[in-house]
Amino acid sequence: MNSLNQIILIDDEDEVRLSISQTLELEGFDVTAFSSGEDALKFITPNWPGIVMTDMKMPRVDGLEVLSHVMDVDAKLPVVIVTAHGDIPVAVQAIRDGAYDFIEKTTDPEQLVSIARRALGMRRLVLENRNLRRKLDAGGELEKRIIGKTPAMEHLRKLLLNLADTDVDILLVGETGTGKEIAARCLHDFGRRSKKPFVALNCGALAESVMESELFGHEAGAFTGAHKRRIGKIEYAEGGTLFLDEIESMPPAVQVRMLRILQERTLERVGGNESVSVDIRVIAASKIDLREAASAGQFREDLFYRLQVAQIALPPLRERIDDIPLLFHHFVDGAAVRYHRSVPQIGADNVHELMSQKWPGNVRELRNAAERFVLGLEDVNAEIAYEGETVDQTLSERLACFERSTIVAGLREHNGRVGETASALGLPRKTLYLRMQKYGLNREDFT
């Protein structure tokens, strides 16, 4: 069925309605017929992909009332008035009020088909122009969020816009700090679900028992402390988008239940037997290669393939070095406004120094550097010095300063999450806790 080939037909006379419907359907039009204007008006929405044909004289809601309602909903939606011979003066007035055209009930079928084709052609052009304008507007807005002029970023924006208005589930892959949540929000905000909730859950921040309740909700009495029914993140995202960050951290048992959500769009709350239908789009993000994790038995292979229908890779900052000056200026301007500071001068030497660094923390690390620069805490062209380091220190004292600064940077980057920081630094969790204790560091100071 061609979605731009639809006709709503309204006529209270059964024989006339059947005759016109058959004529149009034989020519390949998709006709939805109604015997009253009241019933038909419920189906007319902005950007509806078709036209309306309505009789003039009908009980309760007549053709002029239908026309008035359609013009209020979408003034560019063609309405064709079907009249008896004596109604022609009224039909001419309807044209002045915004109707596309009028035809008599005794009109030759070929003329009826011709008018329908012309009206649908105009509707198609209107919708195409609207869609193009929307994409142009969205493209401009997207450039403010996904910043960069390199080919990699141009490609990323094009891909996000292309997939935003679809309902396909998406897997975002990229290193820490590359902007996966920003990309997920863009996919939501520029799509048809934008007016519905965007619900985010970090799978690496919750224990398995808590995660099941957070995702699926629970019934009263499901476990100790469950005094009443609780709606989970999935149900809360109804009609909108569920964003699962760090999905590689999702426990195996939860992966099994998540696979069912993706396949059937139904869930059962913890402790419940009732199957609940959900209308959501799922966007997952991972900082590791899930294919490798699946091959190693660390992630369910069937869930990976279900998520991988559409995959978007976010490039690390080292692969788009030319975007660094633009990004740094943007972050400096934003930090100056936020902290009520004047914008410091960024010289050529500063830019050269920025572009020569590796930025393992990617855009997030660059943004933090810009904020420190605005606050006067860091000269991007200065020699590297670690917190507490002085020129008269011994080598062991300087190494201790380096170790403490490295741990602090890791905790900041991972928002105080000890497990992730330990993994990033290549340390056992217990060892990191002991080092934090040695230097008087508390994870709460970095969350």
N, C-alpha and C positions, 0 to 999 in steps of 0.2 A: 504494500500500500504506500502510495506517495503521500507523505504528510502534508505537502503543499497542494493537495488536490481535493480538499475537503469542503463540503457545502452543508451548512445548516439550513434546512428547509422547514418553513412554518406555514401551515395552512389548516384551517379547521374543517375543510371539506375532504372527506376520506378519498373520494374518487379523484379529485384534482391532485391531492397530495401523492397518491399512488401513481398517477399518470406522469407527473413531473419527475418523481423519484426514478421511475423506470427509464424515462427518456435520458436522464443524466447518468444513471448507472450504466446504461448500455454504451455510453461514450467514455466510460472509464472513470467517472467521478465517484468519490466516496461520499455518499449522501447519508446524513443523519436527519430523519424527519420527525417533526413534532406537530401535535394537533393544537397546541396553544403556545402563545408567546411566553407565558409564565414559566413553563417547563424549559423552553429553549434558553431563556436568559441565564439560567444557572450554568450553562456550558460556555458562555461567551466570556473570554478572559483577554487581557492585554497580550498582544503578540500571538493570538490564536491563529494557527496556520491554515486559513481558509476564508470563505466568504459567507454571507447570510442572504438567503432569499426568503422574503416574508410576504404573505398576503396582506392587503390593506385593511379590509374589514373583518374583524374577528371579535368575539365576545371577550370581556374583561380587559385584555391587553391587545390593542390593535397595532397595525403596522407602524404608525407614527410613534407610538410609545416604544416599540421595539427599536426603531431607528434612534430615538432619543437616548435610550439606554446604551446602545452600541456606541454612539458618538461620545458618551461620557466615559465609557470603558476604553475605547481606542478609536480616535477620530479618523484614523487611516484604514479602518477595517471596512471593506466595500459591502454595502447593503443594496440589494436589488429588490425593488418593490414589484410585487405581482398584483395586477389590478384587473377589475372588470372594466368594461368599456366606459361606463359612466363615471369611473373614479379617476379618469385621466387628469382633470384639473388639480385634484388633490395630490396625485402622483408628481405632477410638475412642481408643486409646492414642496414635496418631500425632497426633490432634487436640490431645491434651493436650501433646504435644511441639512443637506449633507449626504443624501443617498447617492449611490454610484450611478444607477440607471433604473428604468422601470420597463416592464413588459406586460402585455395583456395576456390573460389566461388563454385566449384563442390564438396566440402567436404560433407561427410555424416552428416546429421543434428545432430546426437548424438555427433559427435566430436565438432561441433560448440557449442552445449549446454555445453559440458564438459569444453571447453576452457573458456567460459563465466563464468561458476561457479568458476573455479579456479582463474580467474582474479578478480572476485568480492570478493572471499575469502581473497585474498591478500590485496585488497583495504580495506576490513573490518578490517583486522589486523593492517594495517598502521594507520587508523583513530582511532582505539581503543588505540593504543600506543601513538598517538599524544594527545588524550584526557587525558590519564593518566598522561603524562608528563606535560601537561598544568595544570592539577589539582595539581600535586606535586609542580610545580613552583609557582602557585597561593597560595598554602597552606603555602609555606615558606614566600612569600611576605605578606600574610594575618597575619601571626604571628607578623610581625613588626608593623602592624597597630592595630590589636585587641590583645592587650598584656595580657597575663595571662596563667598560667599553671593549674589552678583549673579545675575540670570537667565541671563546668558551662561554662567556656570560651572555652574549647575544643569543647563542644557541640555547642556553638554559632558559632564558625568558621566553623564547619562542616555544619551547617544549612545555613550559608551565601553562602558557596561554592556550596551547593546543589541547592539553589534557584537563584544564580546569573545569570546563563545562560538561565533561563526561562523568559517568558514575563508576568508572573502572577503579578498582583498588590499586594503590601505587606503593612501590617500595623506593624510598630515598636512601641512597648510600653516599657516605662521605666521612672524612675524618672529623674528629672533634673540632668544633668551632667553625665549620664551613657554612653554617646557616640552614641546617635541615628543618628546624622548626619554622623559620621564616618562609622557606619554600612551601612547607605544608600549609601555612596560613594563607599564602598567596593562592594555592590551589583551591582552598575553601572560599576565600573572599571574592575571587573572580569567576566563580562557578555558580550554578543555579541553586546551590544549597547555602549561599552566603547569608541569607536571613535566618537560618537555623543555627543551632549551637555548634561551636568548635570546641571539642573536649579533648584535652591533652593528658596523657598519662605516661610517666617515665617508668618503664618496666624495671630499670636497674635500681630504683629507689625503694622498692617495696618487697617485703617477704612474701613467699608463696601464699600463705594462708590469708594475708591481708589483701594480696592482689586479686584473688578470686572474688572476695567480697566487693572490692573496689570496681572490678570490671563487670561482674555479673549480678551484683546485688545479692541480697539474702532475704529469706523469709523469717518471720518471728520464730524464735526458738531453734534456729539452725545451729547455733553454737552458744556457749556461755556468753552472756552479755548481749545477745541479739534479741532485744525486748520487742522490737517491732520490725515490720518489713522495711527494707532499704533498697532504693533504686540505684543500680550501679551505673558506671560511666557509659556503658553501651546504651542502656535505655535512655539515659539523660541526653545522649547525642542524637536521639530520634529525629530523623529528617535532615540531620547535618553530617558532621565529619568527626570521626574518632581518630586521633593521632596517637600512635603507639611509638614512643621514642625508646631507643635502645632495646628493640625487640629481641635482640640476641640474648638478653638477660632473662627473657620470659621462661619460667620453669616448664619442664616437659609436660606435666599434667595440665597446665594452663594452655599450652600450645595445642593440645588435643581439643580442648573446648573452643579455642579460638578458631580452629580449622572449621568446626561446625558452623560457627557464626558466619564465616566467609562463604561457605558452601550453601547454607540453607537460610541464612538471615533469620535464625531463631535462636533463642537461648532459654536456659532454665536457671532460675536464681538458686543460689546455694541453699540447700535444704528444701527445695521445692520440686514439684513434679510437673507443674504447668509449663507448657511451651509458649513462649512469648515471641511474637513476630517483631522484628526491628527493621527499620529502613535507615540504614547508615552507609556512609562511604568510609572505608578504612584506609588511612595513610600510615605506613610503618616506616621507621627509620632505623638504620644500623650503621655503626662505625667500623664494622668488620665485614669481610666477605662472607655472606651467608651461604654461598655455594660451597666454599671450603669448610665452613662450620657444619653444614649438612653432610658432606662427604666424610667428615671426621666423627660423625655421630653426635655432634654437640647441638644440633638444631634439626627439627623434623624436616625431612626432605619434602614431604607432601605439602607442608605449610609454606616452605620456601617457594615451591613452584606455583602455589596458589597466589602468593604475594607478588611474584615476579612477572606477572602478566604485563605490567608497565613499570619499568625501572628508570629512575632518574639519578644520574651520578652528579654530585656537586664537587667541582674541582677544588683542590687545595690551593692555598694562596701562592705557593711556590710555582704553580703552573700558570699563574696569571699575574706575574710580577708587575706588568705595566698598569694594573689597576690599583696598586698600592698608593700612589700619590693621591688619586681621586678619593679612595676610601679614607685615607688619613685626614685629608682636608674635611671630608664630610663628618667624621667622628670628632675632630677638633671643634668644628662649628657647633655641633650638637652639645658637646661637653661644656663649651663656653656659655651657652644659653642655660644649661642645666645648673651650672655652678656659679652663675652670675659673675663670670670672669670675662675680661677682654680676650679677643682671639690673638694668641701669640704669633709672632712672625715665624713662618716656616721657610727656611732658606734652601738653596740648592744642595748644600752640604747635608742638611737634614734629610732631604729626599733621597740622596745617594746612599746615605747610611741605612735608611729604611729599606730600600730596594736590595741592599746587599745582605740583609738578614734572612734566615731560613723560615722564621715564623711557624714553628711546629704546632702552636695553638691556633694557627690560621686567623681568620677575620676577628674572632673573639679576642685573641692576644693583641692584634693590632689596635682594636678599639680600646683595650685597657691601657696600652701604651699612649694613645692619644689623650685619654683622660688624665693620666699622670703628667703628660706634657702640659696640658692646660692648667693643672694644679701646681705646676712648678716643681713637681717631684722627680721629673726625669728630663734630661736633655737627650734627645734622640741621637745627637752627634757626639755625646760624651763617651769616654772610655768606660767600659763595664766595671762597676764596683758593686760589691754585695753588701747587704744591710749589716752594719756593725763593723765593717772592715776598715782598718787604718793602716797607714804606711809602716808603723813600727811594730806590727804584729808578727809573731812567729809563723812559720809555715803551717803548723798544726792549727793555730788559731784562725788563720785565713781559710783553711780547709773547712773548719767548723762553720765559719760564716757562709761559705759557699754551700755547704750541706743544708744549713738552716734555710737559706734563701731559696734553694731548689725545692725544698719541701713546702715552703710557704707558697711558691709559685704554683706547685702542683695542686695544693689544696684550694687555692683561688680558682684555678682553671676548672676544677671538678666540683666547685661549690661545697667544699667540705666533705665530700663523699670519700671516706677513707679507703674503701675497697678499690674504687677506680683509681685513686691517687697511687695506691700501692702498686697496682697493675701497671700504671703508666711509668712509674719509677723503677719497675723491675724488682720490687721488694716484697717479702712476705708481709702480710697484714700486721702480724705481731711485731715484726721488726720496725715497721713504720710507727706503730703505736709507741714503742720504746723510744724512738728518736724524737717523736713529738713531745713525749714526757720530758726528755732530756732538755729540749729547748723551750719548754713551757708553752707549747702550742695546743690550742683547743679547737676541735673541728667546728664548734658552734660559732667561732669567730669568722668563719669563711662561708657560712650558709646564707 
